[in-house]
């Protein structure tokens, strides 16, 4: 797996990945249908130094293949929010957990923040399982959030992570 910045040259692969309705409906800011122009604009979005965003490439088979995106951003004044998405072919393969651990580790050591928020749409419990594996705790709050991919509002389950908490070490047997 490789985490890397997005470049305008990634627009076609990004458009193809995010054009899948199953992906778009689980995201707030991705319209459906998702076009090449949307992808070009996304690769050119400005971001602050404390808001890292990466594409996730699978290296299976030796050739990098775009399978998702991950990052931290404060888009709605809610403070730093952790977010990710994966293509359906990458669901259930551990990429979200692996990439999430890398981004959260970077946040712990390189960003001037002490907590992260995160959320998932209520009808996407798999994302909740990933967030809990990464150490996020449910806040008990359910909010209504817009989703361009759904064309409406949907319930979201809210989480938080104290970056001062030490991650649980897993020891191989």
N, C-alpha and C positions, 0 to 999 in steps of 0.2 A: 504494500500500500504506500502511496505517496501523497503527501499534502503539498499543494503548491498554489501560487496565486493564479487568478484567472487572467487571461490575455484576450484581446479582441479576436485572435486567431482561434479561440475556443468556442466562438459563438455558434457555429453549426452543431458541434457536439452537445453544447449546452442546450440549444433549442430542441434538439432531438430528445435529450434526457428529460427536460421539463415539460415537453409537449404531452407526456403521458398523463392522462386524466387522473390515474390512481395516485400519482405523485402530487400534481397540482392541487387536488382537493384537500391534501393534508398540510398545505402551506397557506400562509396568510397573504403573501405578496406576489404570488405567481398566478397570473390569469390563465384561463383555459379558453380557447387555444393559446399556446405560447408560441410566439413567432421568432424568426431570426432577428428582426428588429428589436424585440424584447431582450433577446440574449446579448446583442451587441451593446445595448444600453446598460445591461447589468454588468458587463465586463468593464465598462467605463465609469461606473458609479464611484464618486469620491468616497474615501473612508478615512477616518482619523487613525492615527498610529496606535491608539488603544482599542481599536475595533478590528481585529484581524479576521480576515475571511479567506478561506482556502477552497479549492476544488479537491476532491478525493479521486485519485486514480487507482485502479486495480493494476497490479503488475503481473497478474496470472498470465502465463503464456509468454512472458517476456516483453510484450508490447503494452505501454500504458493505455488504459481505457477509462474514460470518465465515468464514474459511478455515483458521484454525489458532490455535495458541498457542505461546509461546516464553518462556523465562526462565532464571533461575539459582537454584538452591536447594541446600541441604545437608540432605537428608532422612534420610540413613542414616549420618551421621557420616563420610562420605567426603570432606568438603570441598566447596567450591562445584562444582556440576555443571551444565553447560549442557544444556538439553533443548528440544525443539520437537516439534510434530506439525502435520500438514496434512491437510485433507480430500482425498480422491482427485482431485477436480476441479482441485486446485491442484498436484498432483504434477507435477514436471518443468517448471514455469513460472518457476523462479528465485526464488520467494518465500522459501524457507527460507534461501537464500544472502543475499538482500537483508536480511531481518529479522535473520539471524544476525550479519551485519556491523554492523548498528546496535546490537544488544545487546552484542556483544563490544567495540565502540568505547566504549559507555557504561561497561562494566566496566573497561576500561583507564584511563579518565579520572575515574570517579566512585565506584568501589567500593574498599574497603580490602583487595583481594585481589591476589595476584600470579600465580595459576594457576587454570585451569579444567580440570575433568575432563569427559568425555562418554563415552557408549557407545551402541551400537545392537545390537539382536538380530542374530545372525549371519546370519539369513535375510533381512536387509534391507540389502543392499549399497548401495542408493541413499543411505541415510543416511550411510554411510561416505564416499561421494563428497562429500556436502555438508560433512561435518566436515573432510575434507582441504582442500576449497576454502577453508574458513574458517581454515585454518592449524593445525588439530589434527593431532597426530602419533600414530599407533598406538603403544601401549606394548608390544605383543607379548603382552599378557595377555588371556586369554579366561576369563570368569567365568560361573558359572551364576546367573541372576537370576530371581526370580518375575515372572510376568505374570498379572495378574488377567484380562486379555482372553483369554489362552490357557488359563487355568485350570491352570497348572503352571509348571514351571521350563524355561528355555531358555538356550542359550549367548549371551553378549554379548561383543562386541569392544570393548576399552577404548582410550580416547584421552586425550591431555592437550594443553593449550595454555599456554605461558608467555606471560603478558600483557605481559612486557617485550620480547618479540620484536616488531619492527616489521612490520606487515602489508605484504605485497608490493603495490606499486603497479602497477596495470594501466593502460597508456596506450593510448587508442584510436588506431587507425591511420586 
